[in-house]
Amino acid sequence: MKRTHKLIAQALLLLFTSHLSLSSLAFCGFYVAPAGSQLFNNKSEVILVRNGNSTTVTMSNDFKGNVRDFAMVIPVPVVLQEHQIKIVDRSIFETLDKYSAPRLVEYYDENPCAPEIELTYSIAESHAPSLNMRMDMLTEDAIDYKVTIEARYEVGEYEILLLSASESQGLQQWLEDNDYDIPAQAKEVLEPYIKSNMKFFVAKVNLNKMPQGEYLSPIQISYSSPKFMLPIRLGMANSKGAQDLIVYAFTPQGRVECTNYRTIKMPTDRNIPLSVEPVFGDFYKRVFDRSYHQNNQKGVFLEYAWDVSPQVGVKCDPCVGPPPVLVDFSKAGLDWVNTSNNPNVFFTRLHVRYTRDKFPSDLQFQVTPNKERFQCRYIMTHPASGNMSCDAGQRYMEELKTRQDLEREELAFLTGYNENTKEPLGQYLRREGAVTGLGLALDIHDDGKNGPGASNIPFVLLSLAALISAGIFLERKLHRPSSLAS
């Protein structure tokens, strides 16, 4: 039945196409499964939009627990006005994650003994309690701590303050006295932000305005500043281990890269055995973990980069579904798409894993003119079936055996799996402590420094992460379909 469904999907694809030979579709595999952000337990997701000096940051959190304990403190470069703060539907994160996630794709070998069939087509475009104290109780005491409440708003279910401070000890004491659970290391982390004249966006939950459902609404803030950065140092103050961060970045120009940590391409277009299909999520986690550890647990990994402008046709290879559309751009804060004559949109997905000892600095970014397409994908190819008695069929069977041996070598290279141990692949991939071996990534930017960070609740800070690998890329001589369309 599964095979029948795949054949039907292939037949449906032909309904949308004309004017391309069958061989020119070689790069377009069939989507099988994604490796989305949900695979990583301790994760944060951020949408980062940059246009000139304008920045919009949308923060999703997966806080679970009593919302009475929820608090968010985020350094921002300016005092935000109320219209610069919004709550948005969390479905935008699901849309962007699914579309840009690393993916498994499949191809089917043609029987070399079968008669040739001429087909032409073209690709169609898709298109109350102490933590909720009354805010007027705070102003009177704030001056004693050398803390100034610059503004206060109620947005959705959040009560928000914008603070400025002249010393870290006073700000820490103010937060503690107002029932924020501040870790002991907060003072040393707060001090650099205060010296840089940063402000502090402080949010609590108004229990009377809590939405129905399991999650709090994502918060979106917009501001103008020459600084293009994400603050992670505060999140490191109460770090208890590594945390993953997925950044969905949008610009009108090109790819977003980190400037103070190396930006690294994840391994892509690798041929792997069919046995990976049922455990693809665990497979990708292991590939990521091995890259992370082999490369000294530093850096920022590139998982997707593509021009997704409305006027552009192909936006992925293969596509999981329809690409982001105007309503998605609007939710994410891309205000230039509908309001200017420049509807260009470039989408970058970065994956970061940070710990306190590896990321001492906030993430600094730049917008580049680089529009090279990149998509993290892994390829499995189904052997041809049928009569192979012709000479070409006999040669194919010999080549198939060599190819399958190379696929098994690739699996071992990417994950460390040794089939001679007789341990089932899925069991190995889920087993802790097996992350060793060769580095897998390709360094595309190398002027960074090392650095820490990770954040846990109840003191929920902007949990942003950076993972980098040191850039060892060993090209494997495998037979692959040609990679991304250019």
Summary of the structure (lengths in Angstrom):
residues: 486
radius of gyration: 24.8
end to end distance: 34.9
largest distance: 90.0
contacts: 1588
relative contact order: 0.21
helix: 29%
strand: 26%
